[in-house]
Amino acid sequence: MSPRRIPALAIVADVVAVVVFAAIGRMSHAEPDDLLGLLGTAAPFLVGLGAMWATRAVRTQPVGARAALTVWAGTVGIGLLIRAGFAGAVPPGSFVVVTAIALAVLLLGWRALSAVVSLRARQRALH
């Protein structure tokens, strides 16, 4: 794969992860499954994601461990702050914990899977 395509694929994977997070959250709370509602739920976290993609750490090595942690922490932190601002209240601790864990699984998970696949491909190429 061309190194130029990696950042584009990585940002798409991150956006998909955040939208999946929002969709699962809406489904678990029996909220309507309309597109505007989904975008409204995902928007604060997509803003956080965008802010993290503006950092050099993420742009230069988007699938690396440093980028993974930067993207996760910023998406969660900024997303929760924006959400709290619009809601006019800090979300309950349980929501913060579930958000952090779910986004860790999704944002860090695809990177970990990518690293395993890449490692196996390199090992096969050597044999």
Secondary structure, 3 states (H helix, E strand, C coil): CCCCHHHHHHHHHHHHHHHHHHHHHHHHCCCCCCHHHHHHHHHHHHHHHHHHHCCHHHHHCCCCHHHHHHHHHHHHHHHHHHHHHHHCCCCCHHHHHHHHHHHHHHHHHHHHHHHHHHHHHHHHHHC
